[in-house]
Amino acid sequence: MSRTPFHLGIALDGAGWHPAAWRLDAARPAALFDADYWLSLVVEAQAGGIDLVTIEDSFGLQTTGYGAFELRGDEVRGRLDALLLANTIAAQVPGIGVVPTVTTTHTEPFHTATGIQTLDHVSEGWAGWRVQVSGRSHEAAHVGRRVVSALDPVRAAAGTDEKQTALIRELFREAADAIEVARRLWDSWEDDAVIRDVATGRFIDRERLHYVDFEGESFSVKGPSIVPRSPQGQPLVYVLAHQKVPYELAVAQADIVGVTPHSDEHLEQILGELGDAELAVDRRVDEPLRVWGEAVVLIEETREAAAAALATLDELHGSPYASDAVILADTAENVAAQLLRWQQVGLSGVRLRPARLPLDLERITRSVVPVLHETGVLRRPQSPTTLRERLGFAPAENRYATARPETADLIESASR
C-alpha cells in the first residue's frame, strides 16, 4: 500500500446532503440556524482527525438543479452566511481548516478577498475559500445587476448550445479573474509592512504596500487590500469542477480541485481531462494542483442496512436522491476501501458529504478514519501551524516582496 499522505475534508450542509435527512430522529432541525450546532460539527471533525471542513452557501434559497426555482416546503430552506459563520467557528475551534463557499458571480472580488483574509487572521492561518459560480437566474434577480439565462449544465457540457457554452465560459472567466484579484490583494501588504514604531510615529512602511492594478473584462481593482497580509499569505483555494471549462479554471488558479468520479474508470478519465486542461492553460500558482474526490456518504453496520436507510430517506423525500457525486451507502470498512482505491489511482484527498448530520459525520470520524489510519496514509506534519502546512503546501511567497538592503549598505549609501 502506498504511503503517500491522503487528506480528508468534510462538506457541511444543513442537516446533511440527503434532502430528507432533517426528518430523522438523529437530526437537529431546530438547531440549523444556531452557531452552536455548527461548532459541534466542526469540533467532531477536528477531534476525528479531519483536515478541513467546507460550508455550503449560495445567493439563493436551496433548490435542485438549474431549472425554475421551486420553494418546496418539505426540504430545508435557509442557511447562515458561510463566511460569517466560518469566522465564528474559526475563533473557537483551532487546528482545522475552515473553508466557506463564496460565490464569485455576484460578489465584489475586493470584498471576497478581504473577507477570506480576515478569516485567515481569525483562524491564525487555517482559512480557505471554496470558489463557486452562480448560473441560476433567481439568484441574479436578488442582486439585480445582471440577467443570467437559465443554465443547463448538460447542454453546456455537450457543447451543442452556443449560448449555454458562452454563459459557462463567462461565469468561469469571471471566477478566474476574481481569484487572480484575491491572490494579488493577499500579497499587496508585505509581511513586514506594519512597523508600529511609536518613537518615529510610523505605523506602516508605505513602500511595503502595493497597488494590484487589475484590469479585467468584468471589473477593475486598484488595491492595496485593507487587510494586512495574513498568516498563510495565500489561503487555500478549492474549486469543484465537472467539465472542461471548470477544469481549466482549477488548473489555472486553484490549489485543490474537487472531482466527482462515479467509478475507478471514470476517475482515470477525469484525471486525463485535467491533464488536457494543463496543456490548454497556464498555471498561475507555484504549487502543483492537488486533486480530491467527492462522495456522499451514508454508513451503517452492513451494506444491506445502509441500502435500507437510503431507501427510507428516498421514500420520505418522495423520489430517489440524485447527486453530482457518487453515493457511498455502505459500511465504514467498504467506504474506506473505496477511498484507498481512489488514492491509489492518484487522488491526494477527498471531501466527504455526510448524507445525515451529525450521524454520518460521527461514523466517518469514528469508524472510517481509524481504518484509514491503520494503512499509514493519514500521516501529518508534527504540530502544523497552518492549513497550508497541514496539507503539505510550501509557505506562500509574496509576489511583490522586495529585497531589503542590509543596514551597512544603507549607511554606505547615505554617506556618499
BASENU-87382 format. One record per residue (C-alpha): residue in one letter; x, y, z. Coordinates in nm, 4 decimals. Layout:
BEGIN
<atom A, <X, Y, Z>>
...
***
This chain:
BEGIN
<atom M, <0.0000, 0.0000, 0.0000>>
<atom S, <0.1333, 0.3437, -0.0946>>
<atom R, <0.2233, 0.5661, 0.1996>>
<atom T, <0.1558, 0.8900, 0.0115>>
<atom P, <-0.0347, 1.1212, 0.2514>>
<atom F, <-0.4092, 1.1307, 0.1923>>
<atom H, <-0.6216, 1.4179, 0.3185>>
<atom L, <-0.9795, 1.4385, 0.4407>>
<atom G, <-1.2378, 1.7138, 0.4174>>
<atom I, <-1.5997, 1.7252, 0.5292>>
<atom A, <-1.8646, 1.9221, 0.3390>>
<atom L, <-2.1166, 2.0594, 0.5884>>
<atom D, <-2.4643, 2.1493, 0.4683>>
<atom G, <-2.7812, 2.1783, 0.6742>>
<atom A, <-2.8980, 1.8511, 0.8282>>
<atom G, <-2.6988, 1.6516, 0.5747>>
<atom W, <-2.6808, 1.6143, 0.1994>>
<atom H, <-2.9894, 1.3982, 0.1637>>
<atom P, <-3.2884, 1.6379, 0.1449>>
<atom A, <-3.4932, 1.4242, 0.3845>>
<atom A, <-3.2211, 1.3935, 0.6497>>
<atom W, <-3.3770, 1.6670, 0.8660>>
<atom R, <-3.6775, 1.4419, 0.9318>>
<atom L, <-3.4801, 1.1689, 1.1105>>
<atom D, <-3.4777, 1.1284, 1.4891>>
<atom A, <-3.0997, 1.1728, 1.4988>>
<atom A, <-3.1176, 1.5081, 1.3171>>
<atom R, <-3.1283, 1.8501, 1.4859>>
<atom P, <-3.3501, 2.0612, 1.2578>>
<atom A, <-3.4289, 2.3109, 1.5334>>
<atom A, <-3.0588, 2.3949, 1.5636>>
<atom L, <-2.9733, 2.4565, 1.1964>>
<atom F, <-2.9612, 2.8337, 1.2448>>
<atom D, <-2.7736, 2.8132, 1.5741>>
<atom A, <-2.3963, 2.8692, 1.5724>>
<atom D, <-2.3517, 2.6048, 1.8435>>
<atom Y, <-2.4808, 2.3371, 1.6048>>
<atom W, <-2.2100, 2.4179, 1.3520>>
<atom L, <-1.9470, 2.4443, 1.6225>>
<atom S, <-2.0363, 2.0959, 1.7446>>
<atom L, <-1.9941, 1.9537, 1.3943>>
<atom V, <-1.6537, 2.1150, 1.3476>>
<atom V, <-1.5394, 2.0051, 1.6942>>
<atom E, <-1.6312, 1.6481, 1.5970>>
<atom A, <-1.4418, 1.6792, 1.2698>>
<atom Q, <-1.1342, 1.8293, 1.4370>>
<atom A, <-1.1259, 1.5658, 1.7116>>
<atom G, <-1.1626, 1.2939, 1.4485>>
<atom G, <-0.8561, 1.4000, 1.2521>>
<atom I, <-1.0301, 1.5734, 0.9613>>
<atom D, <-0.8069, 1.8268, 0.7827>>
<atom L, <-1.0711, 2.0790, 0.6799>>
<atom V, <-1.4415, 2.1486, 0.6683>>
<atom T, <-1.6252, 2.3386, 0.3984>>
<atom I, <-1.9506, 2.5266, 0.4471>>
<atom E, <-2.2024, 2.5468, 0.1634>>
<atom D, <-2.3596, 2.8747, 0.0552>>
<atom S, <-2.5285, 3.0426, -0.2388>>
<atom F, <-2.7090, 3.3626, -0.3363>>
<atom G, <-3.0488, 3.1978, -0.3242>>
<atom L, <-3.2533, 2.9552, -0.1192>>
<atom Q, <-3.1602, 2.5923, -0.1715>>
<atom T, <-3.3043, 2.4306, -0.4813>>
<atom T, <-3.2407, 2.1291, -0.7008>>
<atom G, <-3.0758, 2.1670, -1.0401>>
<atom Y, <-3.0666, 2.4782, -1.2559>>
<atom G, <-3.4267, 2.4917, -1.3729>>
<atom A, <-3.7121, 2.7051, -1.2412>>
<atom F, <-3.6883, 2.7681, -0.8673>>
<atom E, <-3.9321, 2.5689, -0.6547>>
<atom L, <-3.9896, 2.6647, -0.2934>>
<atom R, <-4.0593, 2.3159, -0.1597>>
<atom G, <-4.1969, 2.3066, 0.1911>>
<atom D, <-4.0638, 1.9592, 0.2756>>
<atom E, <-3.6913, 2.0381, 0.2380>>
<atom V, <-3.4528, 2.2513, 0.4414>>
<atom R, <-3.4619, 2.6109, 0.3215>>
<atom G, <-3.2477, 2.8916, 0.4551>>
<atom R, <-2.8896, 2.8938, 0.5825>>
<atom L, <-2.6443, 3.1115, 0.7691>>
<atom D, <-2.3903, 3.3141, 0.5723>>
<atom A, <-2.0933, 3.0814, 0.5242>>
<atom L, <-1.8157, 3.3391, 0.5559>>
<atom L, <-1.9598, 3.4970, 0.8705>>
<atom L, <-2.0256, 3.1544, 1.0203>>
<atom A, <-1.6696, 3.0463, 0.9353>>
<atom N, <-1.5287, 3.3375, 1.1356>>
<atom T, <-1.7388, 3.2356, 1.4349>>
<atom I, <-1.6178, 2.8763, 1.4111>>
<atom A, <-1.2532, 2.9597, 1.3441>>
<atom A, <-1.2302, 3.1740, 1.6561>>
<atom Q, <-1.3310, 2.8775, 1.8730>>
<atom V, <-1.2006, 2.5604, 1.7057>>
<atom P, <-0.8251, 2.5737, 1.6355>>
<atom G, <-0.6228, 2.3398, 1.4195>>
<atom I, <-0.8694, 2.2571, 1.1423>>
<atom G, <-0.9170, 2.4224, 0.8059>>
<atom V, <-1.2354, 2.6285, 0.7749>>
<atom V, <-1.3301, 2.6827, 0.4110>>
<atom P, <-1.6510, 2.8772, 0.3384>>
<atom T, <-1.8172, 2.8870, -0.0008>>
<atom V, <-1.8190, 3.2351, -0.1533>>
<atom T, <-1.9799, 3.2946, -0.4923>>
<atom T, <-1.7837, 3.4987, -0.7448>>
<atom T, <-2.0695, 3.5823, -0.9801>>
<atom H, <-2.2442, 3.8453, -0.7690>>
<atom T, <-1.9765, 3.9341, -0.5113>>
<atom E, <-1.7247, 4.2137, -0.5492>>
<atom P, <-1.3829, 4.0437, -0.5575>>
<atom F, <-1.2330, 4.3014, -0.3220>>
<atom H, <-1.4922, 4.2100, -0.0585>>
<atom T, <-1.4294, 3.8379, -0.1076>>
<atom A, <-1.0530, 3.8795, -0.0824>>
<atom T, <-1.0636, 4.0841, 0.2368>>
<atom G, <-1.3266, 3.8556, 0.3906>>
<atom I, <-1.1157, 3.5423, 0.3365>>
<atom Q, <-0.8067, 3.7321, 0.4513>>
<atom T, <-0.9860, 3.8309, 0.7717>>
<atom L, <-1.0830, 3.4662, 0.8243>>
<atom D, <-0.7172, 3.3696, 0.7911>>
<atom H, <-0.6277, 3.6175, 1.0655>>
<atom V, <-0.9122, 3.4986, 1.2907>>
<atom S, <-0.8208, 3.1316, 1.2394>>
<atom E, <-0.4483, 3.2081, 1.2758>>
<atom G, <-0.3706, 3.0521, 0.9404>>
<atom W, <-0.6396, 2.7883, 0.8789>>
<atom A, <-0.8594, 2.9605, 0.6200>>
<atom G, <-0.9545, 2.8612, 0.2675>>
<atom W, <-1.2036, 2.9630, 0.0032>>
<atom R, <-1.4358, 2.7297, -0.1880>>
<atom V, <-1.4995, 2.9144, -0.5120>>
<atom Q, <-1.8446, 2.8867, -0.6673>>
<atom V, <-2.0155, 3.0474, -0.9660>>
<atom S, <-2.3889, 3.1143, -0.9929>>
<atom G, <-2.5744, 3.0165, -1.3076>>
<atom R, <-2.9199, 3.0454, -1.1561>>
<atom S, <-3.1436, 3.3243, -1.2808>>
<atom H, <-3.3326, 3.3625, -0.9495>>
<atom E, <-3.0032, 3.4319, -0.7704>>
<atom A, <-2.9148, 3.7035, -1.0206>>
<atom A, <-3.2553, 3.8599, -0.9531>>
<atom H, <-3.1628, 3.9079, -0.5864>>
<atom V, <-2.8770, 4.1372, -0.6858>>
<atom G, <-3.0306, 4.2997, -0.9922>>
<atom R, <-2.7058, 4.3961, -1.1658>>
<atom R, <-2.7198, 4.1416, -1.4447>>
<atom V, <-2.9508, 3.8918, -1.6106>>
<atom V, <-2.8358, 3.5287, -1.6103>>
<atom S, <-3.0149, 3.2994, -1.8517>>
<atom A, <-3.1265, 2.9648, -1.7145>>
<atom L, <-2.8212, 2.7377, -1.7187>>
<atom D, <-2.8464, 2.3764, -1.8324>>
<atom P, <-2.5100, 2.2168, -1.7474>>
<atom V, <-2.5891, 1.9047, -1.9508>>
<atom R, <-2.6452, 2.1022, -2.2718>>
<atom A, <-2.3489, 2.3234, -2.1948>>
<atom A, <-2.1220, 2.0218, -2.1394>>
<atom A, <-2.2372, 1.8684, -2.4668>>
<atom G, <-2.1165, 2.1805, -2.6465>>
<atom T, <-2.4177, 2.1876, -2.8786>>
<atom D, <-2.5747, 2.5061, -2.7411>>
<atom E, <-2.3611, 2.8113, -2.8137>>
<atom K, <-2.5461, 3.0348, -2.5659>>
<atom Q, <-2.5035, 2.7827, -2.2850>>
<atom T, <-2.1365, 2.7361, -2.3663>>
<atom A, <-2.0819, 3.1119, -2.3773>>
<atom L, <-2.2515, 3.1542, -2.0382>>
<atom I, <-2.0341, 2.8841, -1.8824>>
<atom R, <-1.7207, 3.0486, -2.0191>>
<atom E, <-1.8306, 3.3936, -1.8991>>
<atom L, <-1.9020, 3.2727, -1.5454>>
<atom F, <-1.5742, 3.0871, -1.5111>>
<atom R, <-1.3666, 3.3585, -1.6769>>
<atom E, <-1.5054, 3.5995, -1.4203>>
<atom A, <-1.4276, 3.3488, -1.1440>>
<atom A, <-1.0692, 3.3194, -1.2682>>
<atom D, <-1.0343, 3.6978, -1.2579>>
<atom A, <-1.1823, 3.7093, -0.9082>>
<atom I, <-0.9288, 3.4563, -0.7824>>
<atom E, <-0.6459, 3.6455, -0.9521>>
<atom V, <-0.7551, 3.9683, -0.7859>>
<atom A, <-0.7773, 3.7962, -0.4480>>
<atom R, <-0.4310, 3.6469, -0.4819>>
<atom R, <-0.2838, 3.9860, -0.5736>>
<atom L, <-0.4618, 4.1576, -0.2858>>
<atom W, <-0.3442, 3.8897, -0.0412>>
<atom D, <0.0115, 3.9791, -0.1437>>
<atom S, <-0.0414, 4.3560, -0.1525>>
<atom W, <0.0940, 4.4004, 0.2017>>
<atom E, <0.4399, 4.2594, 0.2559>>
<atom D, <0.4970, 4.0631, 0.5761>>
<atom D, <0.6915, 4.3462, 0.7396>>
<atom A, <0.4703, 4.6338, 0.6223>>
<atom V, <0.3335, 4.7021, 0.9705>>
<atom I, <0.6007, 4.8772, 1.1809>>
<atom R, <0.4191, 5.0195, 1.4873>>
<atom D, <0.7166, 5.2401, 1.5746>>
<atom V, <0.5864, 5.4860, 1.8349>>
<atom A, <0.9174, 5.6732, 1.8536>>
<atom T, <0.9131, 5.7694, 1.4857>>
<atom G, <0.5344, 5.7822, 1.4516>>
<atom R, <0.5369, 5.5290, 1.1699>>
<atom F, <0.2661, 5.2623, 1.1864>>
<atom I, <0.3281, 5.1236, 0.8372>>
<atom D, <0.6033, 5.1292, 0.5789>>
<atom R, <0.4294, 5.2739, 0.2761>>
<atom E, <0.6900, 5.1186, 0.0481>>
<atom R, <0.5707, 4.7737, 0.1575>>
<atom L, <0.2125, 4.8269, 0.0342>>
<atom H, <0.1427, 4.7693, -0.3337>>
<atom Y, <-0.1225, 4.8539, -0.5887>>
<atom V, <-0.2502, 4.5429, -0.7674>>
<atom D, <-0.3753, 4.7370, -1.0727>>
<atom F, <-0.6001, 4.4628, -1.2110>>
<atom E, <-0.7980, 4.5329, -1.5294>>
<atom G, <-1.0420, 4.2671, -1.6475>>
<atom E, <-1.3496, 4.2377, -1.8668>>
<atom S, <-1.5932, 4.2499, -1.5734>>
<atom F, <-1.4166, 4.4674, -1.3169>>
<atom S, <-1.1000, 4.6534, -1.2254>>
<atom V, <-0.9352, 4.6666, -0.8840>>
<atom K, <-0.6668, 4.9135, -0.7764>>
<atom G, <-0.5670, 4.7878, -0.4327>>
<atom P, <-0.3946, 4.7514, -0.1979>>
<atom S, <-0.6034, 4.5414, 0.0394>>
<atom I, <-0.7395, 4.6975, 0.3563>>
<atom V, <-0.6268, 4.3868, 0.5483>>
<atom P, <-0.2583, 4.3277, 0.6274>>
<atom R, <-0.1002, 4.0099, 0.4951>>
<atom S, <-0.2459, 3.7115, 0.6803>>
<atom P, <-0.0662, 3.4177, 0.8462>>
<atom Q, <-0.0791, 3.1912, 0.5387>>
<atom G, <-0.0151, 3.4730, 0.2932>>
<atom Q, <-0.2217, 3.2799, 0.0409>>
<atom P, <-0.5252, 3.0999, 0.1897>>
<atom L, <-0.6021, 2.7793, 0.0010>>
<atom V, <-0.8439, 2.7938, -0.2937>>
<atom Y, <-1.0752, 2.4951, -0.3562>>
<atom V, <-1.2662, 2.4580, -0.6850>>
<atom L, <-1.5267, 2.1881, -0.7531>>
<atom A, <-1.5212, 2.1006, -1.1241>>
<atom H, <-1.7148, 1.8672, -1.3506>>
<atom Q, <-1.6180, 1.9523, -1.7084>>
<atom K, <-1.3670, 2.1188, -1.9361>>
<atom V, <-1.4126, 2.4894, -1.8549>>
<atom P, <-1.4152, 2.4421, -1.4743>>
<atom Y, <-1.1157, 2.2089, -1.5098>>
<atom E, <-0.9308, 2.4900, -1.6841>>
<atom L, <-1.0194, 2.7308, -1.4027>>
<atom A, <-0.8886, 2.4838, -1.1458>>
<atom V, <-0.5681, 2.4172, -1.3368>>
<atom A, <-0.5027, 2.7898, -1.3735>>
<atom Q, <-0.5929, 2.9177, -1.0280>>
<atom A, <-0.6879, 2.6544, -0.7687>>
<atom D, <-0.4785, 2.4858, -0.5024>>
<atom I, <-0.7213, 2.1923, -0.4826>>
<atom V, <-0.9746, 2.0720, -0.7390>>
<atom G, <-1.2661, 1.8569, -0.6275>>
<atom V, <-1.3866, 1.5992, -0.8817>>
<atom T, <-1.6834, 1.3641, -0.8771>>
<atom P, <-1.5888, 1.0196, -1.0133>>
<atom H, <-1.8615, 0.7564, -1.0249>>
<atom S, <-1.6211, 0.4671, -1.0788>>
<atom D, <-1.2496, 0.3981, -1.0815>>
<atom E, <-1.2555, 0.4103, -1.4619>>
<atom H, <-1.4363, 0.7441, -1.4540>>
<atom L, <-1.1694, 0.8783, -1.2206>>
<atom E, <-0.8969, 0.7848, -1.4668>>
<atom Q, <-1.0935, 0.9639, -1.7406>>
<atom I, <-1.1238, 1.2760, -1.5239>>
<atom L, <-0.7515, 1.2747, -1.4499>>
<atom G, <-0.6889, 1.2560, -1.8243>>
<atom E, <-0.9184, 1.5540, -1.8846>>
<atom L, <-0.7368, 1.7516, -1.6163>>
<atom G, <-0.4131, 1.6656, -1.7951>>
<atom D, <-0.5599, 1.8030, -2.1185>>
<atom A, <-0.6578, 2.1213, -1.9335>>
<atom E, <-0.2991, 2.1608, -1.8124>>
<atom L, <-0.1880, 2.1708, -2.1756>>
<atom A, <-0.4505, 2.4332, -2.2632>>
<atom V, <-0.3952, 2.6937, -1.9906>>
<atom D, <-0.1081, 2.8456, -1.7956>>
<atom R, <-0.0976, 2.7721, -1.4243>>
<atom R, <-0.0659, 3.0873, -1.2127>>
<atom V, <0.0059, 2.9082, -0.8868>>
<atom D, <0.3504, 2.7853, -0.7838>>
<atom E, <0.2370, 2.4575, -0.6236>>
<atom P, <0.1137, 2.1596, -0.8306>>
<atom L, <-0.2643, 2.1184, -0.8378>>
<atom R, <-0.3947, 1.8667, -0.5822>>
<atom V, <-0.6920, 1.6522, -0.6915>>
<atom W, <-0.9529, 1.5462, -0.4366>>
<atom G, <-1.2530, 1.3216, -0.4930>>
<atom E, <-1.6014, 1.3936, -0.3639>>
<atom A, <-1.8661, 1.1498, -0.2420>>
<atom V, <-2.1932, 1.1479, -0.0496>>
<atom V, <-2.1536, 0.9052, 0.2412>>
<atom L, <-2.4156, 0.7074, 0.4368>>
<atom I, <-2.2721, 0.4492, 0.6760>>
<atom E, <-2.4354, 0.1594, 0.8577>>
<atom E, <-2.3139, -0.1688, 1.0115>>
<atom T, <-2.3926, -0.3676, 0.6956>>
<atom R, <-2.4294, -0.2837, 0.3276>>
<atom E, <-2.7895, -0.4026, 0.3427>>
<atom A, <-2.8669, -0.1740, 0.6359>>
<atom A, <-2.7110, 0.1211, 0.4512>>
<atom A, <-2.9196, 0.0482, 0.1419>>
<atom A, <-3.2326, 0.0258, 0.3583>>
<atom A, <-3.1507, 0.3562, 0.5321>>
<atom L, <-3.1052, 0.5269, 0.1970>>
<atom A, <-3.4321, 0.3793, 0.0728>>
<atom T, <-3.6116, 0.5127, 0.3820>>
<atom L, <-3.4771, 0.8616, 0.3154>>
<atom D, <-3.5794, 0.8395, -0.0508>>
<atom E, <-3.9307, 0.7311, 0.0496>>
<atom L, <-3.9603, 1.0250, 0.2878>>
<atom H, <-3.8475, 1.2561, 0.0105>>
<atom G, <-4.0810, 1.1074, -0.2481>>
<atom S, <-3.8094, 1.0296, -0.5026>>
<atom P, <-3.4570, 0.8814, -0.5180>>
<atom Y, <-3.1819, 1.1211, -0.4161>>
<atom A, <-2.9602, 1.2206, -0.7090>>
<atom S, <-2.6201, 1.3848, -0.6717>>
<atom D, <-2.3366, 1.5023, -0.8926>>
<atom A, <-2.1130, 1.2870, -0.6698>>
<atom V, <-2.1248, 0.9120, -0.6179>>
<atom I, <-2.3369, 0.7963, -0.3218>>
<atom L, <-2.1476, 0.5531, -0.0997>>
<atom A, <-2.4159, 0.3835, 0.1113>>
<atom D, <-2.2133, 0.1096, 0.2780>>
<atom T, <-2.0109, 0.0004, 0.5793>>
<atom A, <-1.7252, 0.2074, 0.7157>>
<atom E, <-1.4768, -0.0570, 0.6007>>
<atom N, <-1.6084, -0.0548, 0.2445>>
<atom V, <-1.6155, 0.3257, 0.2295>>
<atom A, <-1.2536, 0.3323, 0.3481>>
<atom A, <-1.1613, 0.0715, 0.0872>>
<atom Q, <-1.3116, 0.2851, -0.1896>>
<atom L, <-1.1206, 0.5905, -0.0718>>
<atom L, <-0.7973, 0.3899, -0.0706>>
<atom R, <-0.8630, 0.2749, -0.4272>>
<atom W, <-0.9019, 0.6391, -0.5306>>
<atom Q, <-0.5804, 0.7235, -0.3503>>
<atom Q, <-0.4007, 0.4506, -0.5430>>
<atom V, <-0.5321, 0.5879, -0.8742>>
<atom G, <-0.3937, 0.9325, -0.7956>>
<atom L, <-0.6148, 1.1382, -0.5639>>
<atom S, <-0.4483, 1.3265, -0.2796>>
<atom G, <-0.7651, 1.3644, -0.0728>>
<atom V, <-1.1434, 1.3508, -0.0536>>
<atom R, <-1.4214, 1.5833, 0.0507>>
<atom L, <-1.6938, 1.3686, 0.2019>>
<atom R, <-2.0551, 1.4855, 0.2129>>
<atom P, <-2.2383, 1.3242, 0.5079>>
<atom A, <-2.5868, 1.2232, 0.3989>>
<atom R, <-2.7126, 1.2679, 0.7558>>
<atom L, <-2.5787, 1.5153, 1.0104>>
<atom P, <-2.4466, 1.4640, 1.2657>>
<atom L, <-2.4870, 1.0859, 1.2256>>
<atom D, <-2.2695, 1.0181, 0.9214>>
<atom L, <-2.0061, 1.2704, 1.0274>>
<atom E, <-1.9618, 1.0738, 1.3506>>
<atom R, <-1.9393, 0.7490, 1.1571>>
<atom I, <-1.6734, 0.8963, 0.9307>>
<atom T, <-1.4615, 1.0259, 1.2188>>
<atom R, <-1.5093, 0.7269, 1.4492>>
<atom S, <-1.5201, 0.4376, 1.2012>>
<atom V, <-1.3766, 0.5338, 0.8593>>
<atom V, <-1.0825, 0.7405, 0.9849>>
<atom P, <-0.9465, 0.4624, 1.2119>>
<atom V, <-0.9455, 0.2198, 0.9182>>
<atom L, <-0.7506, 0.4698, 0.7092>>
<atom H, <-0.5099, 0.5343, 0.9973>>
<atom E, <-0.4143, 0.1665, 1.0007>>
<atom T, <-0.2872, 0.1920, 0.6419>>
<atom G, <-0.0500, 0.4792, 0.7155>>
<atom V, <-0.1976, 0.7170, 0.4559>>
<atom L, <-0.3047, 0.9776, 0.7135>>
<atom R, <0.0456, 1.0850, 0.8110>>
<atom R, <0.0613, 1.4556, 0.9003>>
<atom P, <0.3369, 1.7044, 0.9886>>
<atom Q, <0.4118, 1.7331, 1.3588>>
<atom S, <0.2144, 2.0238, 1.5095>>
<atom P, <0.1386, 2.2151, 1.1870>>
<atom T, <0.0653, 2.5824, 1.2428>>
<atom T, <-0.1357, 2.6499, 0.9241>>
<atom L, <-0.3679, 2.4696, 0.6855>>
<atom R, <-0.1051, 2.5011, 0.4116>>
<atom E, <0.1456, 2.3190, 0.6306>>
<atom R, <-0.1091, 2.0550, 0.7327>>
<atom L, <-0.1810, 1.9710, 0.3683>>
<atom G, <0.1822, 1.9747, 0.2620>>
<atom F, <0.1907, 2.3089, 0.0788>>
<atom A, <0.5020, 2.5224, 0.0916>>
<atom P, <0.4891, 2.8670, 0.2557>>
<atom A, <0.3477, 3.1230, 0.0124>>
<atom E, <0.5933, 3.3733, -0.1268>>
<atom N, <0.4835, 3.7335, -0.1781>>
<atom R, <0.4951, 3.8356, -0.5435>>
<atom Y, <0.5568, 4.1996, -0.4501>>
<atom A, <0.8253, 4.1423, -0.1880>>
<atom T, <1.1458, 4.3352, -0.2480>>
<atom A, <1.4874, 4.2631, -0.1041>>
<atom R, <1.5594, 4.4947, 0.1860>>
<atom P, <1.9190, 4.6270, 0.1755>>
<atom E, <2.1398, 4.5386, 0.4654>>
<atom T, <2.1901, 4.8091, 0.7259>>
<atom A, <2.5545, 4.8518, 0.6262>>
<atom D, <2.4546, 4.9139, 0.2673>>
<atom L, <2.2072, 5.1800, 0.3799>>
<atom I, <2.4735, 5.3576, 0.5854>>
<atom E, <2.7206, 5.3447, 0.2977>>
<atom S, <2.4626, 5.4858, 0.0560>>
<atom A, <2.3747, 5.7672, 0.2970>>
<atom S, <2.7388, 5.8698, 0.3359>>
<atom R, <2.8004, 5.9169, -0.0353>>
***
